[in-house]
């Protein structure tokens, strides 16, 4: 075993001295790290790449690292990650320049990754089991299991037997006994047992042999010499990298001088045209969404910071109007590669909300932007925005407290995904801010335009153009009972030849007024537009159609039974009397089907509706072309599906009697009608008052 040297040098000291001190440190410890790297890699070129990348990464990580771990532990962690990265690199694996490997390394190659790392770090690198467990992010118990299974696999790989055949309950004692760390009671128990058990005697002797083979190999490693010019080659690459860096700095300085001259010229232009603001924020603000507001002189950069448990939140800006208060933020995990988002409804509290904010509006929802370049640049930084209530005053200071963040889940491809309805991981802490805000003016236009959708009157009532959103208010006349519009969506508005998309999460029902159902939809902002004409493009309508039908349930005919409705053949799969009574209705055919789901109820022998009825449905999501999507097996972002439609296929109905102990006997299924979705291409031109 090559004992790991405990490095007393604190991270701060090495950080201050820079990359040269890191290179010197690697030069002093190169033998143990060289052997560690050789257990992953196959040739000298890969080894040079390993040391080069590791030194660069260590230098970069030191600026973010806290002093909670020793320098060697941090370096070893980075070195192992780089070993894994290079060993999985196909371009390096396919290299023909593979050098001969000793038998032990060949045997180690056959181990599973977690077994190999446990054995290498403990017995070749010479790190304690506790430190190895910490490095590999497993418990000490798991670490011992990995060591045992690794040694067992190593024995097989070296042709010395396939498995250990002793009593399994004593396998856990082998390593601690040989390392003299087994407590006295267990040691006595083990020695008494092994004295009487022939299988365990042979088994333990075989285990000792493989341990001795491993320890003899590591003793020989003391004489293992790293090639004399190895570190010189690594240093040469680092020197070349530093030269390029210095050339870039000189180039930036020259550009800075040029920029200063141009800046002076542009300031002069700004005085007369106001155009420099847009150009400046194009360079200065990474967050594209915030940049658009700053370029329009809406709000200002704040950069308020608070940190808790290693997570730093920066409030970058806040823009208030009559619709909402829009807060832009940046979250950085300073210790790990995690990305977090803020949920306005959970873990967010405005201390003085009742004093300066309205409670009459619904908060808008902005899902995390997972596709933006800025959110795929760093694994530990995320830019987002959240909606707070609008101000009731012209200006004020929002006293904001955040206590909980939602963690983005990274899938196997390295991309983030976010589902607010999944089991979510959280980061808790306490981040407090005092955010100064001034309410920006909004413009309201009264509308007076009536059209018809599916023969039902739709009236446009008001258009609000605010800095953070455009809001269209409209009403639907549902006085007739045969057909009702349950939901109507507008895809986009076109104002002065400029289109703004609807926020699919913020179309909502807001009330009733003399037979008219009132809705409103939020759209992207129309920065500074004064509308001369407005065109509204509808998206889809969800209708309830009244079409009654009664189906007799005749148990004497047996099940399944079928009936015709809405052009479809529907099956009653079963009626099972009991507590509860179960009725299952099915229609798997969805092609050209008139309805999405049925509106039905069940009556008993006395023609009374069975009030205690629980219904569970299954269904399928399809797109415009009939392609089916299973959101549990292969999740797809809903807004990316072209004209999605959800068809109910199975209705599982449970019926309970109000009288304890009595079974419900269903007599008839009564269908009131059905729901259906229709996509629209209607465009309505709206006149403004």
C-alpha positions as CSV (number, residue, x, y, z in Angstrom):
1,X,0.0,0.0,0.0
2,X,1.2,3.5,-0.8
3,X,0.3,5.5,2.2
4,X,-1.5,8.8,1.4
5,X,0.4,11.8,2.8
6,X,-1.8,14.1,4.8
7,X,-1.4,17.5,3.3
8,X,-1.3,20.3,5.9
9,X,-1.3,23.0,3.3
10,X,-4.6,24.9,3.5
11,X,-6.6,25.7,0.3
12,X,-6.3,29.4,0.9
13,X,-2.5,29.2,0.7
14,X,-2.4,27.4,-2.6
15,X,-5.2,29.6,-4.0
16,X,-3.1,32.7,-3.3
17,X,0.0,31.2,-4.9
18,X,-1.8,30.2,-8.1
19,X,-1.3,27.5,-10.7
20,X,2.4,27.2,-10.1
21,X,1.9,25.9,-6.6
22,X,-0.7,23.3,-7.9
23,X,1.9,22.1,-10.4
24,X,4.5,21.8,-7.7
25,X,2.1,19.9,-5.5
26,X,1.3,17.4,-8.2
27,X,5.0,17.0,-8.9
28,X,5.6,16.0,-5.2
29,X,2.6,13.6,-5.3
30,X,2.9,12.4,-8.9
31,X,3.8,8.7,-8.1
32,X,0.6,7.9,-6.2
33,X,-1.6,9.8,-8.6
34,X,0.2,8.3,-11.6
35,X,-0.6,4.8,-10.4
36,X,-4.1,5.8,-9.6
37,X,-4.5,7.2,-13.1
38,X,-2.9,4.1,-14.7
39,X,-5.6,1.9,-13.1
40,X,-8.2,3.7,-15.4
41,X,-6.2,4.5,-18.5
42,X,-4.1,2.6,-21.1
43,X,-1.2,4.8,-22.4
44,X,1.1,7.6,-21.7
45,X,-0.7,10.1,-23.9
46,X,-3.9,9.6,-21.8
47,X,-1.9,10.0,-18.6
48,X,-0.5,13.4,-19.7
49,X,-4.0,14.5,-20.7
50,X,-5.2,13.4,-17.3
51,X,-2.7,15.4,-15.3
52,X,-3.1,18.4,-17.6
53,X,-6.9,18.5,-17.3
54,X,-6.8,17.8,-13.5
55,X,-4.4,20.7,-12.8
56,X,-6.6,23.1,-14.9
57,X,-9.7,22.0,-13.2
58,X,-8.2,22.3,-9.7
59,X,-7.0,25.8,-10.5
60,X,-10.5,26.7,-11.7
61,X,-12.3,25.0,-8.8
62,X,-10.2,26.7,-6.1
63,X,-11.9,30.0,-6.7
64,X,-15.2,28.5,-5.8
65,X,-14.1,26.0,-3.2
66,X,-14.6,26.5,0.5
67,X,-12.1,25.4,3.1
68,X,-14.3,22.6,4.5
69,X,-12.1,19.8,3.0
70,X,-8.4,19.3,2.8
71,X,-6.6,20.2,-0.4
72,X,-5.6,16.6,-1.2
73,X,-9.2,15.4,-0.7
74,X,-10.5,18.0,-3.1
75,X,-7.7,17.2,-5.6
76,X,-8.3,13.5,-5.4
77,X,-12.1,14.0,-6.0
78,X,-11.3,16.1,-9.1
79,X,-8.7,13.6,-10.3
80,X,-11.1,10.7,-10.0
81,X,-13.8,12.6,-11.9
82,X,-11.3,13.3,-14.7
83,X,-10.2,9.6,-14.7
84,X,-13.8,8.6,-15.3
85,X,-14.2,11.3,-18.0
86,X,-11.2,10.2,-19.9
87,X,-11.8,6.4,-19.5
88,X,-15.3,7.0,-21.1
89,X,-13.9,9.1,-23.9
90,X,-14.3,7.0,-27.1
91,X,-11.7,9.0,-29.0
92,X,-9.1,8.0,-26.4
93,X,-10.4,4.4,-25.9
94,X,-10.0,3.8,-29.7
95,X,-6.3,4.7,-29.6
96,X,-4.1,2.0,-30.9
97,X,-1.2,3.1,-28.7
98,X,-2.1,0.8,-25.8
99,X,0.8,-0.1,-23.6
100,X,1.3,-3.5,-21.8
101,X,-0.4,-3.7,-18.4
102,X,0.5,-5.7,-15.4
103,X,-1.8,-8.7,-14.4
104,X,-3.3,-6.9,-11.5
105,X,-4.3,-3.9,-13.6
106,X,-5.8,-6.3,-16.1
107,X,-7.8,-8.0,-13.3
108,X,-8.8,-4.6,-12.0
109,X,-10.2,-3.7,-15.5
110,X,-12.7,-6.5,-15.1
111,X,-14.2,-5.1,-11.9
112,X,-17.3,-2.9,-11.8
113,X,-16.5,0.8,-11.5
114,X,-17.6,1.1,-7.9
115,X,-15.6,-2.0,-6.9
116,X,-12.5,-0.9,-8.8
117,X,-12.5,2.6,-7.2
118,X,-13.0,1.2,-3.7
119,X,-10.1,-1.2,-4.1
120,X,-7.8,1.2,-5.8
121,X,-8.3,4.1,-3.4
122,X,-8.1,1.9,-0.2
123,X,-5.3,-0.5,-1.1
124,X,-3.3,1.2,-3.8
125,X,-3.7,4.9,-3.0
126,X,-3.7,4.1,0.7
127,X,-6.7,6.2,1.8
128,X,-8.7,5.2,4.8
129,X,-12.1,3.5,4.3
130,X,-13.8,6.5,5.9
131,X,-12.1,9.0,3.5
132,X,-12.7,6.7,0.5
133,X,-16.4,6.4,1.4
134,X,-16.6,10.2,1.6
135,X,-14.8,10.7,-1.8
136,X,-17.1,8.1,-3.5
137,X,-20.2,9.6,-1.7
138,X,-21.3,6.3,-0.1
139,X,-21.7,5.1,3.5
140,X,-18.8,3.3,5.2
141,X,-21.0,0.1,5.3
142,X,-21.6,0.4,1.5
143,X,-17.8,1.0,1.1
144,X,-17.0,-2.3,2.9
145,X,-19.5,-4.2,0.7
146,X,-17.8,-2.7,-2.4
147,X,-14.4,-3.7,-1.1
148,X,-15.5,-7.3,-0.3
149,X,-17.3,-7.8,-3.7
150,X,-14.3,-6.1,-5.4
151,X,-11.8,-8.4,-3.8
152,X,-14.0,-11.4,-4.7
153,X,-14.2,-10.3,-8.3
154,X,-10.4,-9.6,-8.3
155,X,-9.8,-13.2,-7.1
156,X,-11.8,-14.5,-10.0
157,X,-10.1,-12.2,-12.5
158,X,-6.7,-13.5,-11.4
159,X,-7.7,-17.1,-11.8
160,X,-7.6,-18.0,-8.1
161,X,-11.2,-19.1,-7.7
162,X,-14.7,-17.8,-8.4
163,X,-16.3,-17.0,-5.0
164,X,-16.1,-17.2,-1.3
165,X,-18.1,-20.2,0.1
166,X,-17.9,-19.6,3.8
167,X,-20.8,-18.5,6.0
168,X,-22.1,-15.2,4.5
169,X,-22.9,-13.6,7.9
170,X,-19.2,-13.6,8.7
171,X,-18.0,-12.1,5.3
172,X,-18.4,-8.6,6.8
173,X,-15.8,-9.4,9.4
174,X,-13.0,-10.4,7.0
175,X,-11.6,-7.0,6.1
176,X,-11.9,-5.5,9.6
177,X,-10.3,-8.6,11.2
178,X,-7.3,-8.4,8.8
179,X,-6.9,-4.7,9.3
180,X,-7.2,-5.2,13.1
181,X,-10.2,-2.8,13.4
182,X,-12.8,-5.4,14.5
183,X,-14.1,-4.8,18.0
184,X,-13.2,-7.3,20.6
185,X,-16.6,-9.0,21.0
186,X,-17.0,-9.6,17.3
187,X,-13.3,-10.7,17.0
188,X,-13.8,-13.4,19.7
189,X,-17.0,-14.5,18.0
190,X,-15.3,-14.7,14.6
191,X,-12.3,-16.6,15.9
192,X,-14.5,-19.2,17.8
193,X,-16.6,-19.7,14.7
194,X,-13.8,-20.0,12.2
195,X,-12.1,-22.6,14.6
196,X,-15.1,-24.9,14.2
197,X,-16.1,-24.1,10.6
198,X,-13.9,-25.8,7.9
199,X,-15.6,-23.9,5.0
200,X,-14.8,-20.5,6.7
201,X,-11.2,-21.6,7.3
202,X,-10.7,-22.3,3.6
203,X,-12.6,-19.2,2.6
204,X,-10.8,-16.9,4.9
205,X,-7.4,-18.3,3.8
206,X,-8.3,-17.6,0.2
207,X,-9.3,-14.1,1.1
208,X,-6.0,-13.5,2.9
209,X,-4.2,-14.7,-0.2
210,X,-5.8,-12.2,-2.5
211,X,-5.2,-9.4,0.1
212,X,-1.5,-10.4,0.3
213,X,-1.3,-10.4,-3.5
214,X,-2.7,-6.9,-3.5
215,X,-0.5,-5.7,-0.7
216,X,2.6,-7.2,-2.3
217,X,1.7,-5.5,-5.6
218,X,1.4,-2.1,-3.8
219,X,4.7,-2.6,-2.1
220,X,6.3,-3.1,-5.5
221,X,4.6,0.2,-6.6
222,X,7.0,2.0,-4.3
223,X,9.7,1.2,-6.9
224,X,7.4,2.2,-9.7
225,X,9.0,5.2,-11.5
226,X,7.1,7.9,-13.3
227,X,8.9,8.7,-16.6
228,X,11.5,11.5,-16.0
229,X,10.0,13.9,-18.6
230,X,6.4,13.2,-17.7
231,X,5.7,16.4,-15.6
232,X,7.9,18.5,-17.9
233,X,5.5,17.7,-20.8
234,X,2.5,18.6,-18.6
235,X,4.2,21.8,-17.6
236,X,4.9,22.7,-21.2
237,X,1.3,22.4,-22.1
238,X,0.3,24.6,-19.2
239,X,2.9,27.2,-20.2
240,X,1.5,27.3,-23.7
241,X,-2.0,27.7,-22.3
242,X,-0.8,30.6,-20.2
243,X,0.8,32.3,-23.2
244,X,-2.5,32.1,-25.1
245,X,-4.3,33.5,-22.0
246,X,-1.9,36.5,-21.8
247,X,-2.3,37.2,-25.5
248,X,-6.1,37.3,-25.0
249,X,-5.7,39.7,-22.1
250,X,-3.5,42.0,-24.3
251,X,-6.1,41.8,-27.1
252,X,-8.9,42.7,-24.6
253,X,-6.9,45.7,-23.4
254,X,-6.5,46.9,-27.0
255,X,-10.2,46.4,-27.5
256,X,-10.9,48.2,-24.2
257,X,-9.1,51.3,-25.5
258,X,-11.0,51.2,-28.8
259,X,-14.3,50.6,-26.8
260,X,-13.6,53.6,-24.6
261,X,-13.3,55.8,-27.8
262,X,-16.5,54.3,-29.3
263,X,-18.2,54.6,-25.9
264,X,-17.6,58.4,-25.8
265,X,-19.0,58.7,-29.3
266,X,-22.1,56.6,-28.5
267,X,-22.8,58.7,-25.3
268,X,-23.0,61.7,-27.6
269,X,-25.4,59.8,-29.9
270,X,-27.5,58.8,-26.8
271,X,-28.1,62.4,-25.9
272,X,-29.8,62.9,-29.3
273,X,-31.3,59.6,-30.2
274,X,-31.5,57.4,-27.0
275,X,-30.2,54.4,-29.1
276,X,-27.2,53.6,-26.9
277,X,-29.3,52.0,-24.1
278,X,-30.3,49.1,-26.4
279,X,-26.7,48.6,-27.6
280,X,-25.2,48.8,-24.1
281,X,-27.5,46.1,-22.6
282,X,-26.9,43.9,-25.6
283,X,-23.3,43.6,-24.3
284,X,-23.9,44.0,-20.6
285,X,-26.8,41.7,-19.7
286,X,-26.6,38.0,-20.2
287,X,-30.3,37.2,-19.4
288,X,-32.0,37.8,-22.7
289,X,-35.5,38.2,-21.1
290,X,-34.3,40.9,-18.7
291,X,-32.3,42.5,-21.4
292,X,-35.4,43.3,-23.4
293,X,-36.9,45.2,-20.5
294,X,-33.7,47.1,-19.7
295,X,-33.3,48.1,-23.4
296,X,-36.8,49.8,-23.2
297,X,-35.8,51.7,-20.0
298,X,-38.2,49.6,-17.9
299,X,-36.7,49.1,-14.5
300,X,-33.1,49.1,-13.6
301,X,-30.4,46.7,-12.6
302,X,-30.4,46.0,-8.8
303,X,-28.0,43.1,-8.2
304,X,-29.2,42.6,-4.6
305,X,-27.5,39.5,-3.1
306,X,-28.2,37.1,-0.2
307,X,-26.5,33.7,0.6
308,X,-27.6,30.8,2.7
309,X,-26.2,27.3,3.0
310,X,-23.8,27.9,0.0
311,X,-26.6,29.0,-2.3
312,X,-26.5,32.6,-3.5
313,X,-29.6,34.4,-4.8
314,X,-29.2,37.7,-6.7
315,X,-32.3,39.8,-7.4
316,X,-31.3,41.4,-10.8
317,X,-34.2,43.7,-11.4
318,X,-37.9,44.2,-10.6
319,X,-40.5,45.7,-12.9
320,X,-44.0,46.7,-11.5
321,X,-47.2,47.6,-13.3
322,X,-51.0,47.2,-12.9
323,X,-50.8,43.5,-14.0
324,X,-48.0,42.2,-11.7
325,X,-44.6,42.8,-10.2
326,X,-42.1,40.8,-12.3
327,X,-38.9,39.9,-10.4
328,X,-35.8,38.6,-12.3
329,X,-33.3,36.5,-10.3
330,X,-30.1,34.5,-10.6
331,X,-29.4,31.5,-8.3
332,X,-25.9,30.1,-7.9
333,X,-24.9,27.0,-6.0
334,X,-21.4,27.9,-4.8
335,X,-20.5,24.4,-3.5
336,X,-22.1,21.9,-5.9
337,X,-23.4,21.6,-9.5
338,X,-27.1,22.1,-8.8
339,X,-29.6,24.5,-10.4
340,X,-32.5,25.9,-8.5
341,X,-35.7,27.8,-9.3
342,X,-38.1,29.9,-7.2
343,X,-41.8,29.0,-6.9
344,X,-43.9,32.1,-6.1
345,X,-46.5,29.9,-4.4
346,X,-44.0,28.0,-2.1
347,X,-41.3,29.4,0.1
348,X,-41.9,33.0,-0.9
349,X,-43.3,35.6,1.5
350,X,-43.7,39.3,1.1
351,X,-43.7,40.8,4.6
352,X,-45.5,44.0,3.7
353,X,-47.8,42.6,1.0
354,X,-51.0,44.0,2.6
355,X,-49.5,47.5,2.8
356,X,-48.3,47.9,-0.8
357,X,-49.7,45.1,-3.0
358,X,-53.1,44.1,-4.4
359,X,-54.6,40.7,-3.4
360,X,-57.3,40.7,-6.1
361,X,-55.2,39.3,-9.0
362,X,-53.8,35.8,-9.7
363,X,-50.1,35.4,-9.8
364,X,-48.8,34.6,-13.3
365,X,-46.8,31.4,-13.8
366,X,-43.5,31.4,-15.6
367,X,-42.0,27.9,-16.1
368,X,-38.2,27.6,-15.9
369,X,-36.6,28.4,-19.3
370,X,-34.6,25.2,-19.8
371,X,-33.6,25.9,-23.4
372,X,-32.0,29.3,-23.1
373,X,-28.2,29.5,-23.7
374,X,-27.6,31.2,-20.4
375,X,-29.2,28.4,-18.5
376,X,-27.2,25.7,-20.2
377,X,-23.9,27.5,-19.8
378,X,-23.1,26.6,-16.2
379,X,-24.3,23.6,-14.2
380,X,-24.6,25.6,-11.0
381,X,-26.2,28.8,-12.2
382,X,-29.9,29.5,-13.2
383,X,-31.6,32.6,-14.4
384,X,-35.4,32.9,-13.9
385,X,-38.3,35.2,-13.2
386,X,-41.3,35.1,-10.8
387,X,-44.5,37.0,-10.6
388,X,-45.6,38.9,-7.4
389,X,-48.8,40.8,-6.9
390,X,-49.1,44.3,-8.5
391,X,-48.4,47.4,-6.5
392,X,-51.3,49.5,-5.1
393,X,-48.9,52.5,-4.6
394,X,-46.8,54.3,-7.2
395,X,-43.6,53.1,-5.6
396,X,-42.4,51.2,-2.6
397,X,-40.0,48.7,-1.1
398,X,-40.9,45.0,-1.2
399,X,-39.7,43.2,1.9
400,X,-39.2,39.7,0.4
401,X,-38.2,36.5,2.2
402,X,-37.4,33.3,0.4
403,X,-37.2,30.1,2.5
404,X,-37.4,27.3,-0.1
405,X,-36.0,26.6,-3.6
406,X,-36.9,23.8,-6.1
407,X,-34.1,21.8,-7.5
408,X,-34.0,21.1,-11.3
409,X,-33.6,17.4,-12.0
410,X,-30.9,16.6,-14.5
411,X,-31.6,13.6,-16.8
412,X,-29.1,11.1,-18.2
413,X,-28.4,13.4,-21.2
414,X,-27.2,16.2,-18.9
415,X,-30.3,18.3,-19.7
416,X,-32.5,19.7,-17.0
417,X,-36.2,18.9,-16.8
418,X,-38.8,20.3,-14.5
419,X,-42.2,18.9,-13.5
420,X,-44.0,20.8,-10.7
421,X,-46.2,17.8,-10.1
422,X,-43.4,15.3,-9.5
423,X,-41.7,14.5,-6.2
424,X,-39.4,17.5,-6.0
425,X,-36.2,18.0,-4.1
426,X,-35.8,21.3,-2.2
427,X,-33.1,23.5,-0.8
428,X,-34.1,25.4,2.3
429,X,-32.5,28.5,3.8
430,X,-33.3,32.1,4.5
431,X,-32.7,34.8,1.8
432,X,-34.0,38.3,2.6
433,X,-34.2,41.3,0.3
434,X,-35.5,44.8,0.3
435,X,-36.4,45.5,-3.4
436,X,-37.2,49.1,-4.5
437,X,-39.8,49.3,-7.2
438,X,-41.7,52.1,-9.1
439,X,-44.9,51.2,-10.9
440,X,-44.8,51.7,-14.6
441,X,-47.9,53.1,-16.4
442,X,-50.3,50.8,-18.4
443,X,-52.8,51.7,-21.1
444,X,-56.3,50.2,-21.3
445,X,-58.4,50.1,-24.4
446,X,-62.2,49.5,-24.2
447,X,-63.3,47.0,-26.9
448,X,-66.6,46.4,-28.5
449,X,-66.4,43.5,-30.9
450,X,-68.6,40.4,-31.0
451,X,-68.0,37.3,-33.0
452,X,-69.3,33.7,-33.0
453,X,-67.4,30.5,-32.2
454,X,-69.4,27.3,-33.0
455,X,-72.5,29.5,-33.1
456,X,-71.9,30.9,-29.6
457,X,-71.4,34.7,-29.2
458,X,-68.0,35.8,-28.0
459,X,-67.5,39.4,-27.0
460,X,-64.1,41.2,-26.6
461,X,-64.2,43.7,-23.7
462,X,-60.8,45.1,-22.9
463,X,-57.2,45.2,-24.0
464,X,-54.5,46.2,-21.5
465,X,-51.0,47.0,-22.7
466,X,-48.6,46.9,-19.7
467,X,-44.8,46.8,-19.6
468,X,-44.7,43.2,-18.3
469,X,-47.7,41.7,-20.2
470,X,-50.5,42.3,-22.6
471,X,-54.0,41.2,-21.3
472,X,-57.1,40.5,-23.4
473,X,-60.4,40.3,-21.6
474,X,-63.3,38.6,-23.3
475,X,-66.7,37.0,-22.5
476,X,-68.7,34.0,-23.7
477,X,-72.5,33.9,-23.8
478,X,-73.5,30.5,-22.5
479,X,-77.3,31.0,-22.2
480,X,-78.2,28.2,-24.5
481,X,-78.1,24.7,-22.9
482,X,-77.6,22.4,-25.9
483,X,-74.0,23.6,-26.5
484,X,-71.6,25.4,-24.1
485,X,-68.1,26.7,-24.4
486,X,-66.2,25.6,-21.3
487,X,-62.9,27.0,-22.4
488,X,-61.7,29.1,-25.3
489,X,-58.1,30.0,-26.0
490,X,-56.4,32.7,-28.1
491,X,-53.1,31.7,-29.7
492,X,-51.7,35.1,-30.5
493,X,-52.5,38.8,-31.0
494,X,-51.2,40.8,-33.9
495,X,-50.8,44.5,-33.2
496,X,-49.4,46.9,-35.8
497,X,-48.0,43.8,-37.7
498,X,-46.3,42.6,-34.5
499,X,-47.4,39.2,-33.1
500,X,-47.3,38.3,-29.4
501,X,-47.9,34.7,-28.2
502,X,-50.3,33.8,-25.4
503,X,-49.0,32.5,-22.1
504,X,-50.6,29.0,-22.1
505,X,-50.4,28.9,-18.3
506,X,-52.3,32.2,-17.8
507,X,-55.7,31.9,-19.5
508,X,-58.3,31.9,-16.8
509,X,-62.0,32.2,-15.9
510,X,-62.5,35.4,-13.8
511,X,-66.3,35.5,-13.3
512,X,-69.9,35.7,-14.5
513,X,-72.0,38.7,-15.6
514,X,-75.7,38.4,-16.7
515,X,-75.2,35.1,-18.6
516,X,-71.7,35.9,-19.9
517,X,-68.7,33.9,-18.7
518,X,-65.7,36.2,-18.5
519,X,-62.1,35.1,-19.3
520,X,-58.7,36.7,-19.7
521,X,-55.5,35.7,-21.4
522,X,-52.0,37.0,-20.9
523,X,-49.6,37.5,-23.8
524,X,-46.0,38.6,-24.1
525,X,-45.5,42.4,-23.7
526,X,-45.9,44.8,-26.6
527,X,-43.1,47.2,-25.6
528,X,-44.3,50.8,-26.3
529,X,-46.8,49.9,-29.1
530,X,-49.8,52.1,-29.7
531,X,-52.3,49.9,-31.4
532,X,-54.0,51.0,-34.5
533,X,-55.6,47.6,-35.2
534,X,-55.7,44.3,-33.3
535,X,-56.2,40.8,-34.8
536,X,-56.9,37.9,-32.5
537,X,-56.1,34.4,-33.7
538,X,-58.0,31.7,-31.8
539,X,-56.4,28.4,-30.8
540,X,-58.9,25.9,-29.6
541,X,-62.4,25.6,-28.0
542,X,-63.6,23.0,-25.5
543,X,-67.3,22.3,-25.8
544,X,-69.9,20.5,-23.8
545,X,-72.6,19.1,-26.0
546,X,-76.0,18.0,-24.6
547,X,-76.9,14.6,-26.2
548,X,-78.8,12.4,-23.6
549,X,-79.0,8.6,-23.8
550,X,-80.0,5.9,-21.4
551,X,-78.4,2.4,-21.3
552,X,-80.2,-0.5,-19.5
553,X,-77.9,-2.8,-17.5
554,X,-79.1,-6.4,-17.9
555,X,-77.0,-8.7,-15.8
556,X,-78.7,-11.8,-17.3
557,X,-76.9,-11.1,-20.6
558,X,-73.5,-11.2,-19.0
559,X,-70.6,-8.8,-19.7
560,X,-69.0,-7.3,-21.7
561,X,-72.0,-5.6,-23.4
562,X,-71.8,-2.8,-26.0
563,X,-73.9,0.2,-27.1
564,X,-73.7,2.9,-29.8
565,X,-73.2,6.5,-28.9
566,X,-71.8,9.5,-30.9
567,X,-70.7,7.3,-33.8
568,X,-68.7,5.0,-31.5
569,X,-69.2,1.5,-30.2
570,X,-68.7,1.6,-26.4
571,X,-68.1,-1.5,-24.2
572,X,-69.4,-2.1,-20.7
573,X,-66.6,-4.4,-19.7
574,X,-68.0,-5.4,-16.3
575,X,-70.5,-4.7,-13.6
576,X,-69.3,-6.3,-10.4
577,X,-71.7,-6.1,-7.4
578,X,-70.0,-5.7,-4.0
579,X,-68.7,-3.1,-1.6
580,X,-68.0,-1.2,-3.6
581,X,-69.8,-2.1,-6.8
582,X,-67.6,-1.6,-9.8
583,X,-68.6,-0.6,-13.3
584,X,-66.0,-0.4,-16.1
585,X,-66.7,1.4,-19.4
586,X,-64.2,1.3,-22.3
587,X,-63.7,2.7,-25.8
588,X,-60.1,2.3,-27.1
589,X,-61.0,3.6,-30.6
590,X,-60.0,7.2,-30.9
591,X,-59.7,7.7,-34.7
592,X,-62.4,10.2,-35.9
593,X,-64.1,10.0,-32.4
594,X,-66.6,12.7,-31.8
595,X,-66.0,13.0,-28.0
596,X,-63.1,13.4,-25.6
597,X,-65.0,12.2,-22.5
598,X,-68.5,11.3,-21.5
599,X,-70.7,13.2,-18.9
600,X,-72.6,10.4,-17.2
601,X,-74.1,9.1,-14.0
602,X,-75.7,5.8,-12.8
603,X,-79.2,5.2,-11.3
604,X,-80.5,2.3,-9.1
605,X,-83.6,0.2,-9.4
606,X,-85.7,3.1,-8.0
607,X,-84.4,5.5,-10.7
608,X,-82.5,7.4,-8.0
609,X,-79.0,8.7,-8.9
610,X,-76.3,6.9,-6.9
611,X,-74.7,9.9,-5.2
612,X,-71.7,8.1,-3.7
613,X,-69.8,7.6,-7.0
614,X,-66.0,7.7,-7.5
615,X,-64.7,7.7,-11.0
616,X,-61.1,7.0,-12.2
617,X,-60.2,7.5,-15.8
618,X,-57.5,6.3,-18.1
619,X,-56.8,8.0,-21.4
620,X,-54.4,8.7,-24.2
621,X,-52.8,11.9,-25.5
622,X,-52.6,12.3,-29.3
623,X,-51.4,15.0,-31.6
624,X,-52.8,16.4,-34.8
625,X,-51.6,13.4,-36.8
626,X,-52.9,10.8,-34.4
627,X,-49.5,10.0,-32.8
628,X,-49.9,8.8,-29.2
629,X,-47.8,10.1,-26.3
630,X,-47.2,8.3,-23.0
631,X,-46.1,11.1,-20.7
632,X,-45.0,8.6,-18.0
633,X,-42.8,6.5,-20.2
634,X,-41.4,9.1,-22.6
635,X,-42.2,12.7,-21.2
636,X,-42.5,15.4,-23.9
637,X,-43.1,19.1,-23.2
638,X,-46.8,19.6,-23.7
639,X,-46.5,22.8,-25.6
640,X,-44.3,21.0,-28.2
641,X,-47.1,18.7,-29.2
642,X,-49.0,19.9,-32.3
643,X,-52.7,20.3,-31.5
644,X,-52.8,17.9,-28.5
645,X,-56.0,16.2,-27.6
646,X,-56.7,13.9,-24.6
647,X,-59.2,11.0,-25.1
648,X,-60.7,9.1,-22.2
649,X,-60.5,5.4,-22.9
650,X,-61.5,3.7,-19.7
651,X,-63.9,4.9,-16.9
652,X,-63.6,2.8,-13.8
653,X,-66.6,3.7,-11.6
654,X,-67.0,2.7,-7.9
655,X,-70.4,2.9,-6.3
656,X,-71.0,2.9,-2.5
657,X,-74.3,2.6,-0.7
658,X,-75.2,5.2,1.9
659,X,-76.4,2.3,4.1
660,X,-73.6,0.3,5.7
661,X,-73.4,-3.3,4.6
662,X,-75.7,-2.9,1.6
663,X,-74.6,-3.5,-2.0
664,X,-75.4,-1.0,-4.7
665,X,-77.3,-2.6,-7.6
666,X,-76.9,-0.3,-10.7
667,X,-79.8,-0.4,-13.1
668,X,-79.1,2.2,-15.8
669,X,-76.2,4.4,-17.2
670,X,-77.5,7.8,-18.1
671,X,-75.4,9.9,-20.4
672,X,-76.1,13.7,-20.3
673,X,-73.7,14.5,-23.2
674,X,-70.0,14.8,-23.9
675,X,-67.0,17.1,-24.0
676,X,-65.0,17.7,-27.2
677,X,-62.1,19.8,-28.3
678,X,-61.9,21.6,-31.7
679,X,-58.9,23.5,-33.0
680,X,-59.7,26.8,-34.8
681,X,-58.2,29.0,-37.5
682,X,-60.6,31.9,-36.9
683,X,-59.0,35.4,-36.9
684,X,-61.0,38.3,-35.6
685,X,-60.2,41.9,-36.4
686,X,-60.9,44.0,-33.3
687,X,-61.7,47.7,-33.5
688,X,-60.5,50.0,-30.7
689,X,-62.4,52.8,-28.9
